[in-house]
Amino acid sequence: MVRSLNLKKAKRKNKKKKEDPSSSSIPSMPTRVWQPGVDKLEDGEELQCDPSAYNSLHGFHVGWPCLSFDILGDKLGMNRTEFPHTVYMVAGTQAEKAAFNSIGLFKITNVSGKRRDVVPKTLVNGGDDMEDGEDESSDSDEESDDGDSKIPNVQVRRVAHHGCVNRIRAMPQKPQVCVSWSDSGHVQVWDLSSHLNALVESETEGKDGTSPVLTQAPAANFAGHKDEGYAIDWSHATAGRLLSGDCKGMIHLWEPTSDKWAVDPIPFAGHAASVEDLQWSPAEDNVFASCSVDGNVAIWDIRRGKSAVLSFKAHNADVNVISWNRLASCMLASGSDDGTFSIRDLRLIKDGDAVVAHFEYHKHPITSIEWSAHEASTLAVSSGDNQLTIWDLSLEKDEEEEAEFRAQTKEEVNTPLDLPPQLLFVHQGQKDLKELHWHNQIPGMIISTAADGFNILMPYNIQNTLPSDLAA
C-alpha cells in the first residue's frame, strides 16, 4: 500500500542566488511530508507542492467564488484514460451583490498530465528491464519533471442568476438541464441547451473564462419553500424527478410533466432542523435519504406518505453531507460539522450497529463527501481544514508489506506512522474547500472548488482504469 500527500516541507531557497550558478546557495534540508494540524513552519521554511504525487494537477479561477458545481456527462466516451482530457461542468457564483451572480457553463480542454506508476518499474523489475533514460511513467504529452507543462483552455457561457447559488446540480439523463438553489429562497430549473451546444461547437466561445452575462428565464421556478436551502438531488432512475430541501426542515418532491414540473405542495416532514443534503437511492426508485442539522439521517419512501420510514442519530453534531454508494447500494456515507465522517451498512440498521467505519482525521467541518464512480471501496472527503482526502476502506495496515516497500525504495520513506491505513491521499493548497466531485467518465479524476478557485486533480495512486468487471 502506498500512501501519498501532496505537500512537503523544505527550506526556502534564495531565488536570486539560484539564478547565479557562480554564487553559493543556501543548503536545503531534506524534504518531508507535511501533516496539517501537527507540523508547524519554522523560520526559513515553506510548503512546496510535490508534483510527482499527481498524474495531473491544474488550478484555475473564474471570477467570483463558485462554491457549488457539477460535472456534466458528455459524449466523449466512457473510461477515458488518455491525455489531454476535455471536461464540461456547471457552477454557480457567490458574488458580493445578488445582481452580480450567474450560472456558468464551462468547457475545459487540454487537461494534460502523465500516468505515473504507483510502484516504480525499477522496484518491480529490479531496475534491469529499463533502458537508460527511460521514464517510469507513460507519457501522452511533453511535460517537464516539475509537472504539467500545458495549461488548460477554459471557455464559459454565463446566465444571470438573481442571488447566490447555494447549490447546483445537473440532471444525469439530460446534463444540459440544471437545478439551482438560491439564497433568495427560490429553486429554479434551467435549460442550458443552447449554451452547451455553443461551447461544444466552438473553440473560442468565452475563451479564457471571459463571457458576457446573458439573460434567460428559468424553465421552472418554485417559491413554495419557507426559507432558503442547500439540499437538492435528481433521480438517476426517473428522468426529471427531483427533490429539494430547505433550512426549515421541509422536503418537496418534483415530478416531471410533459413540459414542466409539478411540485407537491405538501412536504416530507420529520427533521427538527435544516435539511442539509439529499440523495436518491441507487437501488430503489422511490427511496431517498436526507441529513440534517438535527444530527439525524432519515430514509424515506415516496409511496409511504410524508413521514420517514427510518431515522437514526448519525453524528453528535450537524450532518452536513451524505453520499449513497452507487456500486454498493447498502453503503451510506455521512460527514459532520465536528469533522468526523462515518460509513454505515444500511442492512444492519435494525440491529443498531450499522457503522462499519468512523474516522476522526479531520478537525474542521466536513463540507463534501462522495463515493468513487469506479471503485466501490473508495471515497473522497473535503473539509474546512483545507484538505481533500481520499480513502480506501478495503485497506488494512500490513506491516510486512510496508517493511518490504521501505526496503526496496532507495530514498527514505517518511510517511507519518499515525495516519489511518485507509487514507490514500491528501490534497492541499486550496482555501476554504467547499465541494468535490469524481468524474464519472474519467477514472481517477476529481474536481474541487474553493473560495480561491477550482482544482482538477488526478492522484497517481488512485485507480485510473475501470476494473475488468465494470469495463466489460
VOPAGU-2260 file (C-alpha; in pm, 1 decimal, decimal comma):
REM VOPAGU-2260
SITE   aa  ch    i         X         Y         Z
SITE  MET   A    0       0,0       0,0       0,0
SITE  VAL   A    1     133,9     341,0     -98,5
SITE  ARG   A    2       6,7     648,8      80,9
SITE  SER   A    3      65,0     993,5     -68,6
SITE  LEU   A    4      44,1    1353,0      45,0
SITE  ASN   A    5      91,5    1644,2    -189,3
SITE  LEU   A    6     279,8    1896,1      25,0
SITE  LYS   A    7     631,6    1866,9     151,2
SITE  LYS   A    8     832,2    2082,7     388,6
SITE  ALA   A    9    1156,1    2234,5     264,6
SITE  LYS   A   10    1399,1    2516,2     332,1
SITE  ARG   A   11    1312,4    2833,9     147,7
SITE  LYS   A   12    1566,3    2892,0    -128,3
SITE  ASN   A   13    1728,7    3220,4    -219,1
SITE  LYS   A   14    1594,4    3271,9    -571,3
SITE  LYS   A   15    1849,6    3536,4    -662,2
SITE  LYS   A   16    2141,5    3307,7    -578,2
SITE  LYS   A   17    1974,9    3015,8    -753,3
SITE  GLU   A   18    1976,8    3209,4   -1078,6
SITE  ASP   A   19    2351,5    3276,4   -1047,6
SITE  PRO   A   20    2543,0    2945,5   -1069,9
SITE  SER   A   21    2867,3    3113,4    -965,6
SITE  SER   A   22    2731,0    3205,8    -625,8
SITE  SER   A   23    2678,6    2968,0    -337,4
SITE  SER   A   24    2323,2    2869,5    -243,1
SITE  ILE   A   25    2174,5    2808,3      96,1
SITE  PRO   A   26    2180,7    2435,4     169,3
SITE  SER   A   27    1832,1    2285,4     177,4
SITE  MET   A   28    1718,9    2039,0     440,3
SITE  PRO   A   29    1568,6    1704,7     335,1
SITE  THR   A   30    1202,4    1730,2     239,4
SITE  ARG   A   31     940,5    1555,9     448,2
SITE  VAL   A   32     564,5    1510,4     442,8
SITE  TRP   A   33     365,9    1795,0     594,1
SITE  GLN   A   34      97,6    1696,4     845,1
SITE  PRO   A   35    -176,4    1961,2     872,6
SITE  GLY   A   36    -261,8    2048,2    1229,5
SITE  VAL   A   37      50,9    1871,5    1354,9
SITE  ASP   A   38     353,1    2032,5    1191,9
SITE  LYS   A   39     449,7    2397,7    1210,9
SITE  LEU   A   40     660,9    2606,3     977,9
SITE  GLU   A   41     984,3    2737,1    1122,4
SITE  ASP   A   42    1172,8    3045,1    1009,9
SITE  GLY   A   43    1307,2    2996,1     659,0
SITE  GLU   A   44    1073,7    2707,7     576,2
SITE  GLU   A   45     791,9    2692,1     324,3
SITE  LEU   A   46     546,2    2438,2     184,3
SITE  GLN   A   47     603,4    2311,3    -166,6
SITE  CYS   A   48     371,0    2100,1    -378,8
SITE  ASP   A   49     512,3    1761,7    -476,9
SITE  PRO   A   50     408,1    1724,9    -843,6
SITE  SER   A   51     521,6    1363,0    -853,3
SITE  ALA   A   52     217,6    1278,8    -640,2
SITE  TYR   A   53     -15,7    1350,0    -933,7
SITE  ASN   A   54     -90,0    1220,9   -1278,6
SITE  SER   A   55    -246,0    1561,7   -1340,6
SITE  LEU   A   56    -295,2    1878,7   -1138,4
SITE  HIS   A   57    -436,8    2209,5   -1260,7
SITE  GLY   A   58    -594,3    2512,5   -1096,4
SITE  PHE   A   59    -796,9    2798,2   -1241,5
SITE  HIS   A   60   -1007,9    3094,6   -1129,9
SITE  VAL   A   61   -1341,2    3204,5   -1275,1
SITE  GLY   A   62   -1404,6    3541,5   -1108,5
SITE  TRP   A   63   -1646,2    3525,9    -817,4
SITE  PRO   A   64   -1611,7    3215,6    -598,4
SITE  CYS   A   65   -1822,5    2921,1    -713,4
SITE  LEU   A   66   -1893,5    2718,5    -403,5
SITE  SER   A   67   -2114,6    2462,8    -576,2
SITE  PHE   A   68   -2076,9    2295,0    -914,5
SITE  ASP   A   69   -2147,1    1974,6   -1101,6
SITE  ILE   A   70   -1964,4    1778,3   -1369,7
SITE  LEU   A   71   -2166,6    1728,9   -1687,5
SITE  GLY   A   72   -2193,1    1396,6   -1863,2
SITE  ASP   A   73   -2066,0    1419,3   -2222,5
SITE  LYS   A   74   -2047,2    1216,3   -2544,0
SITE  LEU   A   75   -1668,8    1186,3   -2549,6
SITE  GLY   A   76   -1666,3     829,4   -2424,5
SITE  MET   A   77   -1652,4     630,4   -2103,6
SITE  ASN   A   78   -1339,4     515,5   -1920,5
SITE  ARG   A   79   -1119,6     779,8   -2081,2
SITE  THR   A   80    -755,0     741,3   -1981,1
SITE  GLU   A   81    -553,5     919,6   -2248,6
SITE  PHE   A   82    -437,3    1278,6   -2201,4
SITE  PRO   A   83    -527,9    1550,2   -2277,9
SITE  HIS   A   84    -880,6    1541,8   -2138,5
SITE  THR   A   85   -1185,5    1760,6   -2200,2
SITE  VAL   A   86   -1427,6    1833,6   -1917,5
SITE  TYR   A   87   -1767,0    2007,2   -1905,2
SITE  MET   A   88   -1916,3    2146,1   -1584,5
SITE  VAL   A   89   -2171,9    2390,6   -1447,4
SITE  ALA   A   90   -2115,5    2619,8   -1148,8
SITE  GLY   A   91   -2296,0    2894,0    -961,0
SITE  THR   A   92   -2137,4    3203,2    -810,3
SITE  GLN   A   93   -2133,6    3355,2    -461,6
SITE  ALA   A   94   -2098,3    3720,0    -558,4
SITE  GLU   A   95   -2081,7    4031,0    -343,3
SITE  LYS   A   96   -2424,7    4154,1    -457,2
SITE  ALA   A   97   -2728,4    3948,8    -556,2
SITE  ALA   A   98   -2743,3    4101,5    -904,4
SITE  PHE   A   99   -2380,0    4008,6    -977,5
SITE  ASN   A  100   -2443,2    3633,2    -963,7
SITE  SER   A  101   -2456,2    3394,9   -1255,0
SITE  ILE   A  102   -2457,8    3033,1   -1360,1
SITE  GLY   A  103   -2151,3    2942,4   -1562,4
SITE  LEU   A  104   -2134,1    2659,2   -1813,0
SITE  PHE   A  105   -1770,5    2560,2   -1863,1
SITE  LYS   A  106   -1575,7    2371,1   -2126,3
SITE  ILE   A  107   -1220,1    2289,3   -2014,7
SITE  THR   A  108    -991,2    2143,5   -2278,8
SITE  ASN   A  109    -625,4    2043,5   -2289,8
SITE  VAL   A  110    -623,6    1898,3   -1938,3
SITE  SER   A  111    -275,8    1749,8   -1965,7
SITE  GLY   A  112     -86,3    1506,4   -1748,9
SITE  LYS   A  113     108,3    1183,5   -1737,1
SITE  ARG   A  114      31,2     842,6   -1594,5
SITE  ARG   A  115     284,0     750,5   -1328,2
SITE  ASP   A  116     329,9     402,0   -1191,7
SITE  VAL   A  117     206,9     356,0    -835,5
SITE  VAL   A  118     512,5     136,9    -771,4
SITE  PRO   A  119     805,4     242,1    -994,6
SITE  LYS   A  120     910,5     -15,6   -1252,7
SITE  THR   A  121    1258,8     -10,2   -1106,6
SITE  LEU   A  122    1115,9    -172,0    -794,2
SITE  VAL   A  123     903,4    -424,4    -978,5
SITE  ASN   A  124    1175,2    -530,2   -1224,5
SITE  GLY   A  125    1475,4    -479,1   -1004,0
SITE  GLY   A  126    1599,4    -197,7   -1227,1
SITE  ASP   A  127    1720,8    -434,1   -1504,3
SITE  ASP   A  128    1442,6    -403,1   -1761,2
SITE  MET   A  129    1461,6     -30,0   -1821,5
SITE  GLU   A  130    1677,5     134,3   -2080,5
SITE  ASP   A  131    1892,1     427,6   -1979,1
SITE  GLY   A  132    1684,3     744,2   -1971,6
SITE  GLU   A  133    1352,3     556,3   -1987,4
SITE  ASP   A  134    1084,8     729,9   -1784,2
SITE  GLU   A  135     891,5     549,9   -1509,9
SITE  SER   A  136     557,3     661,9   -1650,0
SITE  SER   A  137     350,3     652,2   -1963,1
SITE  ASP   A  138     360,9     993,9   -2124,7
SITE  SER   A  139      95,9    1122,0   -2357,5
SITE  ASP   A  140     222,8    1476,8   -2380,6
SITE  GLU   A  141     552,8    1655,0   -2349,7
SITE  GLU   A  142     596,2    1765,1   -1991,8
SITE  SER   A  143     868,0    1871,4   -1756,3
SITE  ASP   A  144     960,5    1683,5   -1440,3
SITE  ASP   A  145     810,8    1967,9   -1240,6
SITE  GLY   A  146     454,9    1887,5   -1350,2
SITE  ASP   A  147     218,6    1950,8   -1638,0
SITE  SER   A  148     358,6    2187,8   -1896,5
SITE  LYS   A  149      34,9    2268,5   -2071,6
SITE  ILE   A  150    -231,1    2499,0   -1929,5
SITE  PRO   A  151    -596,4    2400,1   -1981,6
SITE  ASN   A  152    -813,9    2617,6   -2202,2
SITE  VAL   A  153   -1121,8    2746,5   -2020,6
SITE  GLN   A  154   -1433,9    2852,5   -2212,5
SITE  VAL   A  155   -1752,7    2972,8   -2044,5
SITE  ARG   A  156   -2109,4    3084,9   -2113,0
SITE  ARG   A  157   -2283,7    3272,3   -1831,3
SITE  VAL   A  158   -2652,6    3311,2   -1748,2
SITE  ALA   A  159   -2777,4    3569,1   -1496,9
SITE  HIS   A  160   -2895,1    3425,1   -1164,0
SITE  HIS   A  161   -3051,8    3650,5    -901,9
SITE  GLY   A  162   -2898,2    3568,8    -566,3
SITE  CYS   A  163   -2608,5    3346,9    -462,2
SITE  VAL   A  164   -2620,0    2987,9    -582,0
SITE  ASN   A  165   -2624,9    2773,3    -269,5
SITE  ARG   A  166   -2609,3    2452,5    -469,2
SITE  ILE   A  167   -2640,7    2344,7    -831,1
SITE  ARG   A  168   -2692,6    2001,7    -987,5
SITE  ALA   A  169   -2720,6    1873,6   -1346,3
SITE  MET   A  170   -2978,0    1612,4   -1448,2
SITE  PRO   A  171   -2793,7    1282,5   -1512,3
SITE  GLN   A  172   -3007,9    1194,3   -1814,9
SITE  LYS   A  173   -3002,9    1544,8   -1965,4
SITE  PRO   A  174   -2690,5    1729,6   -1844,2
SITE  GLN   A  175   -2799,3    2048,6   -2021,5
SITE  VAL   A  176   -3082,4    2076,1   -1763,5
SITE  CYS   A  177   -2972,7    2202,0   -1420,7
SITE  VAL   A  178   -3139,7    2297,9   -1094,3
SITE  SER   A  179   -3016,3    2574,0    -863,5
SITE  TRP   A  180   -3093,4    2659,8    -500,9
SITE  SER   A  181   -3080,2    3036,7    -449,4
SITE  ASP   A  182   -3028,0    3217,7    -120,8
SITE  SER   A  183   -3339,7    3413,6    -220,3
SITE  GLY   A  184   -3544,8    3102,5    -136,1
SITE  HIS   A  185   -3618,9    3000,8    -494,4
SITE  VAL   A  186   -3543,4    2665,7    -657,1
SITE  GLN   A  187   -3509,5    2705,3   -1034,1
SITE  VAL   A  188   -3463,4    2466,2   -1324,5
SITE  TRP   A  189   -3260,4    2586,2   -1623,0
SITE  ASP   A  190   -3239,4    2450,4   -1976,3
SITE  LEU   A  191   -2888,8    2543,4   -2090,7
SITE  SER   A  192   -2901,8    2353,6   -2422,3
SITE  SER   A  193   -2813,8    2648,0   -2644,8
SITE  HIS   A  194   -2516,7    2743,4   -2430,0
SITE  LEU   A  195   -2384,4    2389,5   -2410,6
SITE  ASN   A  196   -2417,4    2348,4   -2788,6
SITE  ALA   A  197   -2229,8    2674,4   -2844,6
SITE  LEU   A  198   -1941,3    2553,2   -2628,8
SITE  VAL   A  199   -1929,1    2210,0   -2789,6
SITE  GLU   A  200   -1911,5    2354,2   -3140,6
SITE  SER   A  201   -1665,7    2636,7   -3075,0
SITE  GLU   A  202   -1302,9    2658,8   -2967,2
SITE  THR   A  203   -1314,8    3032,2   -2899,1
SITE  GLU   A  204   -1654,8    3093,2   -2736,9
SITE  GLY   A  205   -1597,4    3253,8   -2394,9
SITE  LYS   A  206   -1222,8    3195,1   -2421,6
SITE  ASP   A  207   -1011,0    3233,5   -2107,5
SITE  GLY   A  208   -1318,0    3245,8   -1887,3
SITE  THR   A  209   -1441,1    3581,3   -2015,1
SITE  SER   A  210   -1803,3    3597,4   -2124,2
SITE  PRO   A  211   -2091,4    3844,6   -2107,7
SITE  VAL   A  212   -2371,9    3754,4   -1868,6
SITE  LEU   A  213   -2678,7    3659,1   -2072,9
SITE  THR   A  214   -3038,2    3687,5   -1959,2
SITE  GLN   A  215   -3258,5    3379,5   -1970,4
SITE  ALA   A  216   -3577,9    3280,4   -1791,6
SITE  PRO   A  217   -3571,3    2957,1   -1592,1
SITE  ALA   A  218   -3773,1    2662,7   -1721,6
SITE  ALA   A  219   -3930,8    2626,3   -1377,5
SITE  ASN   A  220   -3933,5    2833,2   -1059,7
SITE  PHE   A  221   -4059,6    2712,3    -721,4
SITE  ALA   A  222   -4108,5    2966,5    -442,9
SITE  GLY   A  223   -4300,3    2736,7    -206,9
SITE  HIS   A  224   -4017,1    2678,7      38,4
SITE  LYS   A  225   -4042,8    2885,6     357,2
SITE  ASP   A  226   -3670,1    2954,4     367,2
SITE  GLU   A  227   -3359,4    2915,5     155,3
SITE  GLY   A  228   -3188,1    2578,2     136,2
SITE  TYR   A  229   -2898,9    2368,9       9,2
SITE  ALA   A  230   -3033,5    2017,4     -45,0
SITE  ILE   A  231   -3124,6    1909,7    -399,4
SITE  ASP   A  232   -3087,8    1585,2    -593,9
SITE  TRP   A  233   -3201,7    1447,1    -930,2
SITE  SER   A  234   -3322,5    1089,0    -955,4
SITE  HIS   A  235   -3094,4     856,9   -1154,0
SITE  ALA   A  236   -3385,5     619,6   -1216,1
SITE  THR   A  237   -3665,3     856,1   -1325,3
SITE  ALA   A  238   -3553,3    1136,1   -1555,7
SITE  GLY   A  239   -3663,3    1475,6   -1427,0
SITE  ARG   A  240   -3771,8    1362,1   -1080,7
SITE  LEU   A  241   -3625,4    1598,5    -824,3
SITE  LEU   A  242   -3605,1    1666,1    -450,4
SITE  SER   A  243   -3542,0    1999,5    -278,3
SITE  GLY   A  244   -3495,2    2054,2      95,3
SITE  ASP   A  245   -3480,7    2378,3     293,3
SITE  CYS   A  246   -3349,7    2524,4     617,2
SITE  LYS   A  247   -3691,4    2478,8     781,4
SITE  GLY   A  248   -3658,4    2101,0     756,9
SITE  MET   A  249   -3906,2    2057,0     470,3
SITE  ILE   A  250   -3852,7    1845,5     156,7
SITE  HIS   A  251   -4056,5    1884,2    -162,7
SITE  LEU   A  252   -4090,5    1630,4    -443,6
SITE  TRP   A  253   -4084,3    1747,2    -806,2
SITE  GLU   A  254   -4239,2    1524,6   -1073,4
SITE  PRO   A  255   -4179,2    1594,6   -1444,6
SITE  THR   A  256   -4481,4    1663,4   -1664,0
SITE  SER   A  257   -4496,6    1698,9   -2042,5
SITE  ASP   A  258   -4305,8    2027,5   -2048,0
SITE  LYS   A  259   -4277,6    2146,8   -1687,0
SITE  TRP   A  260   -4258,7    2016,0   -1330,6
SITE  ALA   A  261   -4535,2    1957,7   -1078,7
SITE  VAL   A  262   -4414,7    2025,7    -724,6
SITE  ASP   A  263   -4604,0    1854,4    -442,9
SITE  PRO   A  264   -4712,1    2138,6    -209,9
SITE  ILE   A  265   -4723,3    1902,1      88,6
SITE  PRO   A  266   -4363,9    1847,6     204,2
SITE  PHE   A  267   -4196,7    1548,1     359,0
SITE  ALA   A  268   -4152,8    1647,3     723,6
SITE  GLY   A  269   -3967,2    1488,1    1010,6
SITE  HIS   A  270   -3638,3    1667,3    1066,3
SITE  ALA   A  271   -3623,2    1908,4    1358,4
SITE  ALA   A  272   -3380,8    2142,9    1182,0
SITE  SER   A  273   -3237,0    2234,1     842,0
SITE  VAL   A  274   -3213,9    1964,3     574,7
SITE  GLU   A  275   -2853,3    1987,2     453,3
SITE  ASP   A  276   -2833,4    1719,3     183,5
SITE  LEU   A  277   -3047,7    1471,6     -11,6
SITE  GLN   A  278   -2961,4    1154,3    -203,4
SITE  TRP   A  279   -3182,4     922,0    -406,6
SITE  SER   A  280   -3119,0     552,1    -352,0
SITE  PRO   A  281   -2916,2     394,4    -633,6
SITE  ALA   A  282   -3109,7      68,3    -595,8
SITE  GLU   A  283   -3473,1     163,0    -522,6
SITE  ASP   A  284   -3651,0     413,4    -746,7
SITE  ASN   A  285   -3881,8     555,3    -478,1
SITE  VAL   A  286   -3642,6     572,9    -183,3
SITE  PHE   A  287   -3420,1     863,1     -77,2
SITE  ALA   A  288   -3206,3     968,9     218,8
SITE  SER   A  289   -3174,8    1305,6     392,8
SITE  CYS   A  290   -2944,8    1450,0     656,4
SITE  SER   A  291   -2997,6    1740,7     890,4
SITE  VAL   A  292   -2858,4    1986,2    1140,9
SITE  ASP   A  293   -3051,9    1780,5    1399,1
SITE  GLY   A  294   -2775,9    1517,4    1370,8
SITE  ASN   A  295   -3000,7    1258,5    1207,5
SITE  VAL   A  296   -3009,2    1073,7     877,3
SITE  ALA   A  297   -3354,1     967,4     757,7
SITE  ILE   A  298   -3468,7     720,0     491,2
SITE  TRP   A  299   -3791,8     795,2     303,3
SITE  ASP   A  300   -4017,9     607,9      58,9
SITE  ILE   A  301   -4236,8     838,3    -152,4
SITE  ARG   A  302   -4501,2     562,2    -175,3
SITE  ARG   A  303   -4544,6     552,5     203,2
SITE  GLY   A  304   -4660,4     900,1     291,6
SITE  LYS   A  305   -4477,4    1207,8     411,5
SITE  SER   A  306   -4300,6    1059,8     715,1
SITE  ALA   A  307   -3963,1     889,6     722,3
SITE  VAL   A  308   -3964,6     509,6     728,5
SITE  LEU   A  309   -3638,8     513,7     923,0
SITE  SER   A  310   -3441,7     775,1    1115,5
SITE  PHE   A  311   -3125,2     736,8    1319,4
SITE  LYS   A  312   -2871,6     951,2    1503,6
SITE  ALA   A  313   -2572,9     969,0    1271,3
SITE  HIS   A  314   -2344,6    1220,8    1445,7
SITE  ASN   A  315   -2326,5    1429,1    1760,6
SITE  ALA   A  316   -2322,9    1748,6    1552,6
SITE  ASP   A  317   -2483,8    1879,5    1232,8
SITE  VAL   A  318   -2479,9    1628,0     948,2
SITE  ASN   A  319   -2367,1    1839,9     652,6
SITE  VAL   A  320   -2342,4    1592,0     365,6
SITE  ILE   A  321   -2425,8    1235,4     265,4
SITE  SER   A  322   -2330,4    1009,9     -24,9
SITE  TRP   A  323   -2501,3     686,0    -130,0
SITE  ASN   A  324   -2263,1     435,0    -285,6
SITE  ARG   A  325   -2384,4     354,2    -639,2
SITE  LEU   A  326   -2158,0      49,6    -668,0
SITE  ALA   A  327   -2252,2     -90,3    -325,5
SITE  SER   A  328   -2600,6      41,5    -254,4
SITE  CYS   A  329   -2607,3     -78,8     106,3
SITE  MET   A  330   -2335,6     173,0     198,5
SITE  LEU   A  331   -2418,3     530,3     300,4
SITE  ALA   A  332   -2150,2     782,8     399,7
SITE  SER   A  333   -2216,0    1091,5     611,3
SITE  GLY   A  334   -1999,8    1389,5     709,5
SITE  SER   A  335   -2045,5    1606,9    1016,3
SITE  ASP   A  336   -1977,3    1956,8    1139,4
SITE  ASP   A  337   -1738,2    1816,2    1401,3
SITE  GLY   A  338   -1502,3    1689,4    1130,0
SITE  THR   A  339   -1594,2    1321,7    1159,8
SITE  PHE   A  340   -1737,4    1106,4     884,4
SITE  SER   A  341   -1894,5     762,7     901,9
SITE  ILE   A  342   -1992,0     479,1     671,1
SITE  ARG   A  343   -2296,5     268,0     750,4
SITE  ASP   A  344   -2422,8     -59,4     612,0
SITE  LEU   A  345   -2796,6       1,7     586,2
SITE  ARG   A  346   -2865,3    -372,4     605,3
SITE  LEU   A  347   -2754,1    -357,7     968,5
SITE  ILE   A  348   -2956,8     -53,8    1077,9
SITE  LYS   A  349   -3223,1    -258,9    1253,9
SITE  ASP   A  350   -2956,2    -432,5    1462,2
SITE  GLY   A  351   -2831,3     -96,2    1586,1
SITE  ASP   A  352   -2467,5    -149,7    1483,4
SITE  ALA   A  353   -2459,7     -27,5    1125,4
SITE  VAL   A  354   -2137,4     178,1    1146,1
SITE  VAL   A  355   -1868,2     -10,1     953,9
SITE  ALA   A  356   -1616,2     274,4     959,8
SITE  HIS   A  357   -1579,5     601,0    1150,8
SITE  PHE   A  358   -1296,1     849,4    1102,3
SITE  GLU   A  359   -1186,3    1145,3    1315,1
SITE  TYR   A  360    -895,2    1257,1    1096,5
SITE  HIS   A  361   -1039,9    1597,0    1001,0
SITE  LYS   A  362   -1070,6    1857,3    1277,7
SITE  HIS   A  363   -1297,2    2103,2    1093,2
SITE  PRO   A  364   -1644,6    2060,8     936,6
SITE  ILE   A  365   -1683,7    1813,5     651,6
SITE  THR   A  366   -1803,7    2013,5     351,0
SITE  SER   A  367   -1834,6    1742,0      84,9
SITE  ILE   A  368   -1823,2    1364,0      60,7
SITE  GLU   A  369   -1860,2    1142,6    -244,2
SITE  TRP   A  370   -1804,9     778,8    -335,4
SITE  SER   A  371   -1595,4     699,7    -640,1
SITE  ALA   A  372   -1788,1     607,1    -953,4
SITE  HIS   A  373   -1530,9     339,3   -1035,5
SITE  GLU   A  374   -1417,7     182,9    -706,5
SITE  ALA   A  375   -1681,4      67,6    -458,5
SITE  SER   A  376   -1449,4      99,5    -157,1
SITE  THR   A  377   -1311,0     445,9    -237,7
SITE  LEU   A  378   -1447,8     786,5    -138,6
SITE  ALA   A  379   -1324,8    1145,4    -125,9
SITE  VAL   A  380   -1383,8    1399,6     151,0
SITE  SER   A  381   -1326,7    1773,9     177,7
SITE  SER   A  382   -1311,0    1973,7     498,6
SITE  GLY   A  383   -1288,2    2321,7     639,7
SITE  ASP   A  384    -928,2    2239,6     732,6
SITE  ASN   A  385    -838,2    2299,1     363,1
SITE  GLN   A  386    -773,7    1931,7     296,3
SITE  LEU   A  387    -921,6    1699,7      37,4
SITE  THR   A  388    -862,8    1340,2     141,8
SITE  ILE   A  389    -916,7    1013,3     -44,5
SITE  TRP   A  390    -989,4     689,5     140,1
SITE  ASP   A  391    -999,8     321,0      50,5
SITE  LEU   A  392   -1199,6     121,9     303,5
SITE  SER   A  393   -1063,5    -208,7     175,0
SITE  LEU   A  394    -714,7    -132,0     307,9
SITE  GLU   A  395    -573,2    -256,3     633,7
SITE  LYS   A  396    -231,4    -198,6     784,0
SITE  ASP   A  397      18,4    -457,8     661,8
SITE  GLU   A  398     348,1    -412,1     842,7
SITE  GLU   A  399     526,2    -679,4     636,8
SITE  GLU   A  400     421,4    -516,5     308,2
SITE  GLU   A  401     528,8    -173,0     426,7
SITE  ALA   A  402     862,4    -306,0     550,9
SITE  GLU   A  403     922,3    -471,7     214,8
SITE  PHE   A  404     837,6    -149,8      31,9
SITE  ARG   A  405    1071,9      52,0     252,7
SITE  ALA   A  406    1347,7    -199,0     187,9
SITE  GLN   A  407    1301,6    -176,9    -188,5
SITE  THR   A  408    1297,8     200,8    -216,1
SITE  LYS   A  409    1631,3     374,2    -233,5
SITE  GLU   A  410    1500,9     702,3     -94,6
SITE  GLU   A  411    1388,9     738,6     261,9
SITE  VAL   A  412    1014,8     679,7     309,1
SITE  ASN   A  413     899,7     932,0     567,4
SITE  THR   A  414     523,8     885,3     566,1
SITE  PRO   A  415     385,1     964,1     913,6
SITE  LEU   A  416     312,3     646,6    1105,7
SITE  ASP   A  417      -2,8     766,7    1280,4
SITE  LEU   A  418    -216,3     812,1     967,1
SITE  PRO   A  419    -513,6     576,0     923,6
SITE  PRO   A  420    -421,6     289,8     688,5
SITE  GLN   A  421    -731,1     364,3     478,1
SITE  LEU   A  422    -604,0     714,1     394,4
SITE  LEU   A  423    -477,6     703,9      35,9
SITE  PHE   A  424    -410,8    1067,3     -46,4
SITE  VAL   A  425    -412,1    1417,9      99,8
SITE  HIS   A  426    -452,8    1712,9    -136,8
SITE  GLN   A  427    -385,9    2063,4      -6,4
SITE  GLY   A  428    -336,9    2411,9    -142,0
SITE  GLN   A  429    -695,4    2533,2    -175,7
SITE  LYS   A  430    -851,0    2777,1      69,1
SITE  ASP   A  431   -1196,1    2712,0     217,5
SITE  LEU   A  432   -1277,3    2391,3      25,2
SITE  LYS   A  433   -1649,8    2354,5     -34,3
SITE  GLU   A  434   -1733,9    2079,5    -280,8
SITE  LEU   A  435   -1578,6    1794,8    -479,0
SITE  HIS   A  436   -1694,1    1553,1    -746,5
SITE  TRP   A  437   -1543,8    1248,0    -914,4
SITE  HIS   A  438   -1564,1    1246,8   -1293,6
SITE  ASN   A  439   -1790,0     956,8   -1392,7
SITE  GLN   A  440   -1621,8     911,9   -1730,9
SITE  ILE   A  441   -1254,8     974,7   -1644,1
SITE  PRO   A  442   -1143,6     728,3   -1374,7
SITE  GLY   A  443    -929,2     884,3   -1105,2
SITE  MET   A  444   -1019,9    1246,7   -1182,5
SITE  ILE   A  445   -1157,6    1473,9    -909,5
SITE  ILE   A  446   -1262,9    1836,9    -944,5
SITE  SER   A  447   -1286,1    2052,9    -632,0
SITE  THR   A  448   -1396,9    2408,3    -570,7
SITE  ALA   A  449   -1296,1    2654,3    -300,0
SITE  ALA   A  450   -1301,1    3023,8    -223,0
SITE  ASP   A  451    -988,0    3070,6    -434,6
SITE  GLY   A  452   -1095,1    2871,7    -741,8
SITE  PHE   A  453   -1104,5    2522,4    -889,2
SITE  ASN   A  454    -857,2    2235,2    -892,8
SITE  ILE   A  455    -856,2    1940,6   -1131,2
SITE  LEU   A  456    -652,2    1658,6    -982,1
SITE  MET   A  457    -565,1    1300,3   -1063,7
SITE  PRO   A  458    -355,1    1149,3    -782,7
SITE  TYR   A  459    -104,3     898,1    -913,7
SITE  ASN   A  460    -203,1     622,9    -671,0
SITE  ILE   A  461    -577,6     630,3    -745,8
SITE  GLN   A  462    -733,1     378,8    -984,6
SITE  ASN   A  463    -724,4     533,4   -1333,8
SITE  THR   A  464    -877,1     245,5   -1526,0
SITE  LEU   A  465   -1203,3      65,1   -1475,3
SITE  PRO   A  466   -1198,2    -272,0   -1301,7
SITE  SER   A  467   -1240,8    -551,6   -1555,0
SITE  ASP   A  468   -1595,7    -633,1   -1443,4
SITE  LEU   A  469   -1709,2    -272,7   -1494,9
SITE  ALA   A  470   -1519,5    -224,4   -1819,9
SITE  ALA   A  471   -1696,5    -524,5   -1965,3
